[in-house]
Amino acid sequence: MFIPYADSVGDRNGVVIGGAVLWLMDAEEAAKDAAACEFMKFMAAESQQVTWHTGTGYFPVRTDISSNSDLTTFWLVGLQAPRRFYYCLSIITVWLRSFFSA
């Protein structure tokens, strides 16, 4: 996945906006590093990335899961929910305006 950054900053560093990143730092203790590695494997697993994306709206950190059927269904159907909400809200707003202006 390409994420643009300013050429003047040199190497990439810092936080990637949007939640599409997982960071892991060296704890300098083998047991903690191993546990952190297992957690990262869990977080990067396809099923967890689908759950993360569809539940939070943050982008998955993996581009290789874009053909996942749950994701494609979410993109086609689930993302329509906000549109339906705002459509209903606009109808209610029009109705309220007509009710109070009468």
N, CA, C and O atoms as CSV, one atom per row, in Angstrom:
chain,resi,resn,atom,element,x,y,z
A,1,MET,N,N,0.855,-1.164,0.000
A,1,MET,CA,C,0.000,0.000,0.000
A,1,MET,C,C,0.903,1.230,0.000
A,1,MET,O,O,1.856,1.295,0.776
A,2,PHE,N,N,0.620,2.189,-0.846
A,2,PHE,CA,C,1.400,3.415,-0.910
A,2,PHE,C,C,0.741,4.492,-0.068
A,2,PHE,O,O,-0.450,4.767,-0.213
A,3,ILE,N,N,1.511,5.088,0.798
A,3,ILE,CA,C,1.035,6.216,1.589
A,3,ILE,C,C,1.991,7.371,1.330
A,3,ILE,O,O,3.174,7.271,1.655
A,4,PRO,N,N,1.504,8.469,0.750
A,4,PRO,CA,C,2.402,9.576,0.411
A,4,PRO,C,C,2.974,10.263,1.643
A,4,PRO,O,O,2.344,10.301,2.700
A,5,TYR,N,N,4.165,10.799,1.491
A,5,TYR,CA,C,4.793,11.576,2.553
A,5,TYR,C,C,5.710,12.601,1.913
A,5,TYR,O,O,6.112,12.448,0.760
A,6,ALA,N,N,6.037,13.633,2.650
A,6,ALA,CA,C,6.872,14.712,2.121
A,6,ALA,C,C,8.297,14.222,1.916
A,6,ALA,O,O,8.861,13.560,2.787
A,7,ASP,N,N,8.882,14.545,0.764
A,7,ASP,CA,C,10.270,14.162,0.485
A,7,ASP,C,C,11.246,14.813,1.458
A,7,ASP,O,O,12.326,14.276,1.702
A,8,SER,N,N,10.881,15.947,2.006
A,8,SER,CA,C,11.798,16.697,2.867
A,8,SER,C,C,12.021,16.034,4.222
A,8,SER,O,O,12.950,16.408,4.938
A,9,VAL,N,N,11.204,15.072,4.583
A,9,VAL,CA,C,11.341,14.462,5.910
A,9,VAL,C,C,12.314,13.294,5.935
A,9,VAL,O,O,12.615,12.771,7.008
A,10,GLY,N,N,12.813,12.874,4.782
A,10,GLY,CA,C,13.742,11.746,4.760
A,10,GLY,C,C,12.994,10.428,4.847
A,10,GLY,O,O,12.022,10.207,4.124
A,11,ASP,N,N,13.446,9.562,5.724
A,11,ASP,CA,C,12.787,8.261,5.893
A,11,ASP,C,C,11.408,8.441,6.511
A,11,ASP,O,O,11.160,9.384,7.263
A,12,ARG,N,N,10.521,7.516,6.174
A,12,ARG,CA,C,9.186,7.559,6.778
A,12,ARG,C,C,9.304,7.270,8.267
A,12,ARG,O,O,10.119,6.456,8.701
A,13,ASN,N,N,8.477,7.950,9.028
A,13,ASN,CA,C,8.412,7.679,10.465
A,13,ASN,C,C,7.119,8.248,11.008
A,13,ASN,O,O,6.423,8.987,10.311
A,14,GLY,N,N,6.793,7.918,12.224
A,14,GLY,CA,C,5.608,8.479,12.858
A,14,GLY,C,C,4.369,7.649,12.636
A,14,GLY,O,O,4.439,6.482,12.253
A,15,VAL,N,N,3.245,8.266,12.882
A,15,VAL,CA,C,1.951,7.602,12.850
A,15,VAL,C,C,1.309,7.758,11.476
A,15,VAL,O,O,1.344,8.835,10.879
A,16,VAL,N,N,0.731,6.686,10.990
A,16,VAL,CA,C,-0.035,6.743,9.758
A,16,VAL,C,C,-1.487,6.990,10.152
A,16,VAL,O,O,-2.059,6.213,10.916
A,17,ILE,N,N,-2.081,8.047,9.648
A,17,ILE,CA,C,-3.451,8.402,9.979
A,17,ILE,C,C,-4.402,7.393,9.364
A,17,ILE,O,O,-4.188,6.946,8.238
A,18,GLY,N,N,-5.446,7.030,10.086
A,18,GLY,CA,C,-6.472,6.150,9.554
A,18,GLY,C,C,-6.467,4.763,10.148
A,18,GLY,O,O,-7.332,3.956,9.808
A,19,GLY,N,N,-5.535,4.455,11.013
A,19,GLY,CA,C,-5.535,3.156,11.659
A,19,GLY,C,C,-4.955,2.036,10.829
A,19,GLY,O,O,-4.972,0.885,11.266
A,20,ALA,N,N,-4.442,2.327,9.647
A,20,ALA,CA,C,-3.924,1.278,8.768
A,20,ALA,C,C,-2.463,0.994,9.062
A,20,ALA,O,O,-1.625,1.017,8.160
A,21,VAL,N,N,-2.161,0.729,10.304
A,21,VAL,CA,C,-0.784,0.452,10.681
A,21,VAL,C,C,-0.774,-0.315,12.001
A,21,VAL,O,O,-1.613,-0.098,12.875
A,22,LEU,N,N,0.171,-1.191,12.115
A,22,LEU,CA,C,0.432,-1.872,13.384
A,22,LEU,C,C,1.910,-1.659,13.713
A,22,LEU,O,O,2.774,-1.929,12.879
A,23,TRP,N,N,2.197,-1.187,14.897
A,23,TRP,CA,C,3.575,-0.938,15.315
A,23,TRP,C,C,3.964,-1.931,16.397
A,23,TRP,O,O,3.143,-2.308,17.234
A,24,LEU,N,N,5.213,-2.346,16.373
A,24,LEU,CA,C,5.749,-3.243,17.391
A,24,LEU,C,C,7.157,-2.777,17.727
A,24,LEU,O,O,7.996,-2.613,16.841
A,25,MET,N,N,7.409,-2.566,19.007
A,25,MET,CA,C,8.725,-2.110,19.439
A,25,MET,C,C,9.412,-3.230,20.213
A,25,MET,O,O,8.758,-4.073,20.828
A,26,ASP,N,N,10.711,-3.225,20.174
A,26,ASP,CA,C,11.504,-4.216,20.874
A,26,ASP,C,C,11.428,-3.970,22.375
A,26,ASP,O,O,11.803,-2.901,22.857
A,27,ALA,N,N,10.939,-4.968,23.112
A,27,ALA,CA,C,10.828,-4.840,24.564
A,27,ALA,C,C,12.136,-5.203,25.264
A,27,ALA,O,O,12.287,-4.990,26.466
A,28,GLU,N,N,13.076,-5.753,24.500
A,28,GLU,CA,C,14.365,-6.197,25.016
A,28,GLU,C,C,14.228,-7.307,26.047
A,28,GLU,O,O,15.132,-7.549,26.847
A,29,GLU,N,N,13.072,-7.982,26.015
A,29,GLU,CA,C,12.862,-9.173,26.838
A,29,GLU,C,C,12.217,-10.205,25.929
A,29,GLU,O,O,11.172,-9.944,25.333
A,30,ALA,N,N,12.831,-11.369,25.820
A,30,ALA,CA,C,12.395,-12.397,24.875
A,30,ALA,C,C,10.925,-12.794,25.080
A,30,ALA,O,O,10.187,-12.951,24.107
A,31,ALA,N,N,10.504,-12.953,26.318
A,31,ALA,CA,C,9.123,-13.383,26.586
A,31,ALA,C,C,8.123,-12.321,26.141
A,31,ALA,O,O,7.096,-12.646,25.545
A,32,LYS,N,N,8.416,-11.058,26.426
A,32,LYS,CA,C,7.519,-9.972,26.012
A,32,LYS,C,C,7.505,-9.821,24.494
A,32,LYS,O,O,6.453,-9.601,23.893
A,33,ASP,N,N,8.675,-9.939,23.885
A,33,ASP,CA,C,8.745,-9.854,22.421
A,33,ASP,C,C,7.953,-10.984,21.766
A,33,ASP,O,O,7.260,-10.758,20.774
A,34,ALA,N,N,8.050,-12.210,22.319
A,34,ALA,CA,C,7.322,-13.357,21.768
A,34,ALA,C,C,5.815,-13.157,21.921
A,34,ALA,O,O,5.053,-13.454,21.001
A,35,ALA,N,N,5.387,-12.658,23.071
A,35,ALA,CA,C,3.956,-12.407,23.292
A,35,ALA,C,C,3.453,-11.315,22.356
A,35,ALA,O,O,2.362,-11.428,21.798
A,36,ALA,N,N,4.240,-10.262,22.185
A,36,ALA,CA,C,3.865,-9.173,21.282
A,36,ALA,C,C,3.786,-9.668,19.846
A,36,ALA,O,O,2.906,-9.258,19.088
A,37,CYS,N,N,4.706,-10.550,19.475
A,37,CYS,CA,C,4.694,-11.124,18.124
A,37,CYS,C,C,3.426,-11.948,17.897
A,37,CYS,O,O,2.820,-11.872,16.829
A,38,GLU,N,N,3.029,-12.729,18.891
A,38,GLU,CA,C,1.787,-13.513,18.775
A,38,GLU,C,C,0.571,-12.594,18.646
A,38,GLU,O,O,-0.345,-12.875,17.873
A,39,PHE,N,N,0.565,-11.502,19.402
A,39,PHE,CA,C,-0.538,-10.545,19.299
A,39,PHE,C,C,-0.586,-9.918,17.908
A,39,PHE,O,O,-1.664,-9.738,17.343
A,40,MET,N,N,0.584,-9.586,17.356
A,40,MET,CA,C,0.634,-9.004,16.009
A,40,MET,C,C,0.135,-10.000,14.972
A,40,MET,O,O,-0.568,-9.617,14.037
A,41,LYS,N,N,0.487,-11.266,15.124
A,41,LYS,CA,C,-0.017,-12.296,14.211
A,41,LYS,C,C,-1.542,-12.350,14.281
A,41,LYS,O,O,-2.216,-12.451,13.255
A,42,PHE,N,N,-2.079,-12.281,15.501
A,42,PHE,CA,C,-3.532,-12.273,15.680
A,42,PHE,C,C,-4.158,-11.055,15.009
A,42,PHE,O,O,-5.130,-11.188,14.265
A,43,MET,N,N,-3.608,-9.872,15.266
A,43,MET,CA,C,-4.165,-8.646,14.702
A,43,MET,C,C,-4.076,-8.608,13.180
A,43,MET,O,O,-4.951,-8.039,12.528
A,44,ALA,N,N,-3.041,-9.200,12.608
A,44,ALA,CA,C,-2.844,-9.179,11.162
A,44,ALA,C,C,-3.570,-10.321,10.449
A,44,ALA,O,O,-3.602,-10.358,9.219
A,45,ALA,N,N,-4.146,-11.245,11.201
A,45,ALA,CA,C,-4.866,-12.364,10.578
A,45,ALA,C,C,-6.035,-11.836,9.755
A,45,ALA,O,O,-6.642,-10.824,10.106
A,46,GLU,N,N,-6.343,-12.515,8.675
A,46,GLU,CA,C,-7.399,-12.055,7.774
A,46,GLU,C,C,-8.729,-11.852,8.499
A,46,GLU,O,O,-9.370,-10.814,8.334
A,47,SER,N,N,-9.143,-12.826,9.294
A,47,SER,CA,C,-10.443,-12.701,9.976
A,47,SER,C,C,-10.470,-11.508,10.920
A,47,SER,O,O,-11.485,-10.819,11.022
A,48,GLN,N,N,-9.363,-11.260,11.611
A,48,GLN,CA,C,-9.316,-10.128,12.532
A,48,GLN,C,C,-9.305,-8.806,11.779
A,48,GLN,O,O,-9.925,-7.842,12.229
A,49,GLN,N,N,-8.617,-8.737,10.645
A,49,GLN,CA,C,-8.588,-7.513,9.854
A,49,GLN,C,C,-9.967,-7.195,9.282
A,49,GLN,O,O,-10.349,-6.028,9.195
A,50,VAL,N,N,-10.711,-8.221,8.893
A,50,VAL,CA,C,-12.084,-8.014,8.419
A,50,VAL,C,C,-12.937,-7.477,9.563
A,50,VAL,O,O,-13.690,-6.519,9.387
A,51,THR,N,N,-12.818,-8.095,10.734
A,51,THR,CA,C,-13.578,-7.635,11.905
A,51,THR,C,C,-13.201,-6.205,12.264
A,51,THR,O,O,-14.071,-5.383,12.549
A,52,TRP,N,N,-11.904,-5.908,12.251
A,52,TRP,CA,C,-11.406,-4.560,12.581
A,52,TRP,C,C,-11.965,-3.520,11.614
A,52,TRP,O,O,-12.477,-2.483,12.036
A,53,HIS,N,N,-11.863,-3.799,10.325
A,53,HIS,CA,C,-12.297,-2.833,9.309
A,53,HIS,C,C,-13.806,-2.629,9.335
A,53,HIS,O,O,-14.274,-1.491,9.349
A,54,THR,N,N,-14.566,-3.709,9.342
A,54,THR,CA,C,-16.024,-3.575,9.292
A,54,THR,C,C,-16.596,-3.049,10.604
A,54,THR,O,O,-17.674,-2.454,10.618
A,55,GLY,N,N,-15.881,-3.265,11.703
A,55,GLY,CA,C,-16.375,-2.799,12.995
A,55,GLY,C,C,-15.982,-1.375,13.334
A,55,GLY,O,O,-16.694,-0.687,14.065
A,56,THR,N,N,-14.847,-0.930,12.804
A,56,THR,CA,C,-14.347,0.396,13.187
A,56,THR,C,C,-14.312,1.387,12.029
A,56,THR,O,O,-14.360,2.598,12.248
A,57,GLY,N,N,-14.230,0.885,10.803
A,57,GLY,CA,C,-14.066,1.773,9.660
A,57,GLY,C,C,-12.614,2.068,9.339
A,57,GLY,O,O,-12.312,2.646,8.295
A,58,TYR,N,N,-11.700,1.670,10.240
A,58,TYR,CA,C,-10.284,1.835,9.940
A,58,TYR,C,C,-9.895,0.883,8.811
A,58,TYR,O,O,-10.449,-0.210,8.695
A,59,PHE,N,N,-8.957,1.295,7.995
A,59,PHE,CA,C,-8.519,0.460,6.879
A,59,PHE,C,C,-7.781,-0.768,7.386
A,59,PHE,O,O,-7.087,-0.704,8.401
A,60,PRO,N,N,-7.928,-1.897,6.677
A,60,PRO,CA,C,-7.116,-3.063,7.030
A,60,PRO,C,C,-5.645,-2.775,6.735
A,60,PRO,O,O,-5.333,-1.953,5.874
A,61,VAL,N,N,-4.751,-3.442,7.440
A,61,VAL,CA,C,-3.327,-3.247,7.187
A,61,VAL,C,C,-2.832,-4.160,6.078
A,61,VAL,O,O,-1.665,-4.086,5.692
A,62,ARG,N,N,-3.692,-5.010,5.567
A,62,ARG,CA,C,-3.317,-5.953,4.506
A,62,ARG,C,C,-4.101,-5.653,3.238
A,62,ARG,O,O,-5.325,-5.529,3.263
A,63,THR,N,N,-3.380,-5.539,2.131
A,63,THR,CA,C,-4.054,-5.326,0.845
A,63,THR,C,C,-4.413,-6.639,0.182
A,63,THR,O,O,-5.238,-6.659,-0.732
A,64,ASP,N,N,-3.814,-7.741,0.620
A,64,ASP,CA,C,-4.069,-9.032,-0.015
A,64,ASP,C,C,-5.429,-9.629,0.362
A,64,ASP,O,O,-5.794,-10.684,-0.159
A,65,ILE,N,N,-6.175,-8.991,1.240
A,65,ILE,CA,C,-7.484,-9.523,1.616
A,65,ILE,C,C,-8.632,-8.774,0.927
A,65,ILE,O,O,-9.794,-8.956,1.292
A,66,SER,N,N,-8.322,-7.952,-0.044
A,66,SER,CA,C,-9.355,-7.135,-0.691
A,66,SER,C,C,-10.412,-7.958,-1.420
A,66,SER,O,O,-11.490,-7.442,-1.716
A,67,SER,N,N,-10.131,-9.223,-1.714
A,67,SER,CA,C,-11.129,-10.060,-2.372
A,67,SER,C,C,-11.933,-10.887,-1.372
A,67,SER,O,O,-12.739,-11.723,-1.779
A,68,ASN,N,N,-11.732,-10.672,-0.083
A,68,ASN,CA,C,-12.493,-11.379,0.946
A,68,ASN,C,C,-13.979,-11.085,0.770
A,68,ASN,O,O,-14.373,-9.927,0.634
A,69,SER,N,N,-14.802,-12.128,0.772
A,69,SER,CA,C,-16.236,-11.946,0.497
A,69,SER,C,C,-16.933,-11.085,1.554
A,69,SER,O,O,-17.840,-10.322,1.224
A,70,ASP,N,N,-16.521,-11.198,2.811
A,70,ASP,CA,C,-17.120,-10.354,3.852
A,70,ASP,C,C,-16.783,-8.880,3.628
A,70,ASP,O,O,-17.617,-8.004,3.859
A,71,LEU,N,N,-15.561,-8.614,3.177
A,71,LEU,CA,C,-15.180,-7.230,2.893
A,71,LEU,C,C,-15.929,-6.681,1.690
A,71,LEU,O,O,-16.446,-5.564,1.735
A,72,THR,N,N,-15.991,-7.454,0.622
A,72,THR,CA,C,-16.679,-6.945,-0.568
A,72,THR,C,C,-18.156,-6.721,-0.292
A,72,THR,O,O,-18.743,-5.766,-0.802
A,73,THR,N,N,-18.765,-7.593,0.511
A,73,THR,CA,C,-20.163,-7.381,0.902
A,73,THR,C,C,-20.296,-6.112,1.733
A,73,THR,O,O,-21.220,-5.327,1.522
A,74,PHE,N,N,-19.388,-5.907,2.667
A,74,PHE,CA,C,-19.416,-4.697,3.493
A,74,PHE,C,C,-19.280,-3.451,2.638
A,74,PHE,O,O,-19.997,-2.472,2.841
A,75,TRP,N,N,-18.356,-3.486,1.677
A,75,TRP,CA,C,-18.153,-2.322,0.814
A,75,TRP,C,C,-19.368,-2.043,-0.052
A,75,TRP,O,O,-19.672,-0.883,-0.330
A,76,LEU,N,N,-20.068,-3.086,-0.483
A,76,LEU,CA,C,-21.231,-2.894,-1.355
A,76,LEU,C,C,-22.502,-2.586,-0.581
A,76,LEU,O,O,-23.332,-1.802,-1.041
A,77,VAL,N,N,-22.661,-3.187,0.580
A,77,VAL,CA,C,-23.908,-3.058,1.338
A,77,VAL,C,C,-23.728,-2.225,2.605
A,77,VAL,O,O,-24.488,-1.290,2.855
A,78,GLY,N,N,-22.719,-2.570,3.399
A,78,GLY,CA,C,-22.529,-1.921,4.690
A,78,GLY,C,C,-22.256,-0.439,4.597
A,78,GLY,O,O,-22.697,0.330,5.451
A,79,LEU,N,N,-21.545,-0.034,3.587
A,79,LEU,CA,C,-21.239,1.390,3.442
A,79,LEU,C,C,-22.443,2.198,2.982
A,79,LEU,O,O,-22.405,3.428,2.989
A,80,GLN,N,N,-23.508,1.517,2.584
A,80,GLN,CA,C,-24.719,2.226,2.185
A,80,GLN,C,C,-25.514,2.704,3.396
A,80,GLN,O,O,-26.339,3.609,3.274
A,81,ALA,N,N,-25.277,2.111,4.554
A,81,ALA,CA,C,-26.036,2.474,5.753
A,81,ALA,C,C,-25.961,3.962,6.077
A,81,ALA,O,O,-27.001,4.559,6.355
A,82,PRO,N,N,-24.777,4.598,6.057
A,82,PRO,CA,C,-24.756,6.050,6.324
A,82,PRO,C,C,-25.576,6.842,5.309
A,82,PRO,O,O,-26.216,7.831,5.664
A,83,ARG,N,N,-25.559,6.415,4.057
A,83,ARG,CA,C,-26.355,7.112,3.046
A,83,ARG,C,C,-27.838,7.000,3.362
A,83,ARG,O,O,-28.578,7.977,3.243
A,84,ARG,N,N,-28.275,5.803,3.766
A,84,ARG,CA,C,-29.682,5.626,4.129
A,84,ARG,C,C,-30.033,6.480,5.333
A,84,ARG,O,O,-31.114,7.066,5.386
A,85,PHE,N,N,-29.119,6.559,6.311
A,85,PHE,CA,C,-29.354,7.372,7.496
A,85,PHE,C,C,-29.542,8.836,7.114
A,85,PHE,O,O,-30.501,9.475,7.549
A,86,TYR,N,N,-28.629,9.368,6.304
A,86,TYR,CA,C,-28.713,10.776,5.923
A,86,TYR,C,C,-29.905,11.046,5.021
A,86,TYR,O,O,-30.463,12.143,5.051
A,87,TYR,N,N,-30.303,10.068,4.221
A,87,TYR,CA,C,-31.499,10.229,3.401
A,87,TYR,C,C,-32.729,10.347,4.309
A,87,TYR,O,O,-33.570,11.224,4.115
A,88,CYS,N,N,-32.824,9.455,5.301
A,88,CYS,CA,C,-33.949,9.517,6.242
A,88,CYS,C,C,-33.918,10.812,7.038
A,88,CYS,O,O,-34.959,11.419,7.291
A,89,LEU,N,N,-32.724,11.232,7.432
A,89,LEU,CA,C,-32.589,12.476,8.167
A,89,LEU,C,C,-33.043,13.665,7.328
A,89,LEU,O,O,-33.668,14.590,7.845
A,90,SER,N,N,-32.730,13.641,6.042
A,90,SER,CA,C,-33.158,14.753,5.184
A,90,SER,C,C,-34.673,14.764,5.028
A,90,SER,O,O,-35.278,15.835,4.978
A,91,ILE,N,N,-35.289,13.599,4.950
A,91,ILE,CA,C,-36.758,13.535,4.865
A,91,ILE,C,C,-37.387,14.080,6.134
A,91,ILE,O,O,-38.356,14.837,6.074
A,92,ILE,N,N,-36.841,13.698,7.286
A,92,ILE,CA,C,-37.359,14.188,8.568
A,92,ILE,C,C,-37.177,15.694,8.664
A,92,ILE,O,O,-38.069,16.393,9.144
A,93,THR,N,N,-36.036,16.202,8.216
A,93,THR,CA,C,-35.777,17.643,8.251
A,93,THR,C,C,-36.783,18.394,7.392
A,93,THR,O,O,-37.322,19.415,7.821
A,94,VAL,N,N,-37.041,17.907,6.194
A,94,VAL,CA,C,-38.024,18.542,5.306
A,94,VAL,C,C,-39.404,18.518,5.952
A,94,VAL,O,O,-40.130,19.511,5.917
A,95,TRP,N,N,-39.761,17.375,6.542
A,95,TRP,CA,C,-41.072,17.253,7.188
A,95,TRP,C,C,-41.184,18.230,8.354
A,95,TRP,O,O,-42.208,18.897,8.506
A,96,LEU,N,N,-40.134,18.323,9.185
A,96,LEU,CA,C,-40.172,19.240,10.325
A,96,LEU,C,C,-40.263,20.696,9.875
A,96,LEU,O,O,-41.006,21.488,10.455
A,97,ARG,N,N,-39.510,21.037,8.849
A,97,ARG,CA,C,-39.585,22.403,8.331
A,97,ARG,C,C,-40.983,22.729,7.835
A,97,ARG,O,O,-41.506,23.810,8.107
A,98,SER,N,N,-41.591,21.797,7.109
A,98,SER,CA,C,-42.936,22.057,6.597
A,98,SER,C,C,-43.955,22.095,7.743
A,98,SER,O,O,-44.924,22.852,7.684
A,99,PHE,N,N,-43.743,21.292,8.770
A,99,PHE,CA,C,-44.656,21.257,9.899
A,99,PHE,C,C,-44.598,22.556,10.694
A,99,PHE,O,O,-45.635,23.118,11.044
A,100,PHE,N,N,-43.389,23.033,10.979
A,100,PHE,CA,C,-43.254,24.239,11.789
A,100,PHE,C,C,-43.451,25.538,11.014
A,100,PHE,O,O,-43.703,26.584,11.612
A,101,SER,N,N,-43.341,25.479,9.712
A,101,SER,CA,C,-43.559,26.703,8.927
A,101,SER,C,C,-45.023,26.884,8.577
A,101,SER,O,O,-45.412,27.959,8.122
A,102,ALA,N,N,-45.843,25.866,8.776
A,102,ALA,CA,C,-47.266,25.947,8.427
A,102,ALA,C,C,-48.073,26.705,9.439
A,102,ALA,O,O,-49.284,26.854,9.276
